[in-house]
């Protein structure tokens, strides 16, 4: 109750060193733009990065993956910073962990 009286006093006397409602309303669009950017751009990107990091940590032998170059394969061996993937014809490729794009086992299961 006391805070509402303080707010009314501040609005009634802006020249006496209080704050002016015009200055607050002029910053309102800027504040709304920041909030919209956070919820529609920054937060989803952070969530996507978190999911990608979790995916990288959970990759194990036998998982079907797609590299960022578009190579489809199955994990044959897991090392600290690399994977050995097996592609068509039994060919094995050594690929950096950063080159893994997505899990392909979900896509294969949906198409069958």
C-alpha positions in Angstrom: 0.0 0.0 0.0 2.8 2.4 0.9 4.6 1.7 -2.4 1.6 2.7 -4.4 1.6 6.1 -2.6 5.3 6.5 -3.3 4.7 5.7 -7.0 1.9 8.3 -7.2 4.1 10.9 -5.5 6.9 10.2 -7.9 4.5 10.5 -10.9 3.0 13.7 -9.5 6.3 15.5 -9.0 8.8 14.5 -11.8 10.5 17.9 -11.6 11.4 17.3 -8.0 14.0 14.6 -8.8 11.6 11.7 -9.2 11.2 9.7 -12.4 9.1 10.6 -15.4 6.5 8.2 -16.8 7.4 9.4 -20.3 11.0 8.2 -19.9 9.8 4.8 -18.8 7.4 4.5 -21.7 10.0 5.5 -24.2 12.2 2.6 -23.0 9.3 0.1 -23.1 9.6 -0.8 -26.8 13.4 -1.4 -26.4 12.8 -3.6 -23.4 10.1 -5.6 -25.4 12.5 -6.0 -28.3 15.1 -7.5 -26.0 12.6 -9.9 -24.5 11.4 -11.0 -27.9 14.9 -11.6 -29.1 15.7 -13.6 -26.1 12.6 -15.9 -26.3 12.6 -16.3 -30.1 16.3 -16.3 -31.0 18.7 -16.7 -28.1 16.9 -19.3 -26.0 16.1 -21.7 -28.8 19.7 -21.6 -30.0 21.0 -22.3 -26.5 18.6 -25.3 -26.3 19.7 -26.6 -29.6 23.4 -26.4 -28.6 22.6 -28.2 -25.3 20.9 -31.0 -27.2 23.8 -31.3 -29.7 26.3 -31.5 -26.8 24.2 -34.2 -25.1 23.9 -36.1 -28.4 27.7 -36.0 -28.9 28.3 -37.3 -25.3 25.8 -40.2 -25.8 27.1 -41.5 -29.2 28.2 -45.2 -28.9 29.3 -48.0 -31.2 26.5 -49.1 -33.6 24.7 -45.7 -33.8 23.8 -44.6 -37.3 24.9 -41.0 -38.0 25.2 -38.4 -40.7 28.3 -36.2 -41.0 28.1 -32.5 -41.8 29.4 -33.5 -45.2 26.4 -35.7 -45.8 28.1 -39.1 -45.3 25.8 -41.7 -43.8 27.4 -44.4 -41.7 27.5 -46.5 -38.6 29.8 -45.9 -35.7 32.4 -48.7 -35.6 34.8 -47.3 -33.0 34.7 -44.3 -30.5 37.9 -42.5 -29.5 38.5 -39.3 -27.5 38.3 -36.8 -30.4 37.4 -39.0 -33.4 35.0 -41.7 -34.5 35.6 -44.5 -36.9 32.5 -44.9 -39.0 31.6 -47.7 -41.4 30.0 -46.7 -44.6 28.6 -48.8 -47.6 30.8 -51.7 -48.6 32.6 -52.1 -45.3 34.7 -49.0 -45.9 35.8 -47.3 -42.6 36.5 -43.6 -42.3 38.1 -41.7 -39.4 35.9 -38.6 -38.6 36.3 -35.9 -36.1 33.6 -35.7 -33.4 32.8 -32.2 -34.5 31.9 -33.5 -38.0 28.9 -35.5 -36.7 25.7 -33.7 -37.7 22.8 -35.9 -36.5 21.5 -39.2 -35.5 20.1 -41.1 -38.5 18.6 -44.1 -36.7 15.4 -42.1 -36.1 15.1 -41.2 -39.8 15.7 -44.8 -40.9 13.1 -46.1 -38.5 10.4 -43.7 -39.7 10.9 -44.6 -43.4 10.6 -48.3 -42.9 
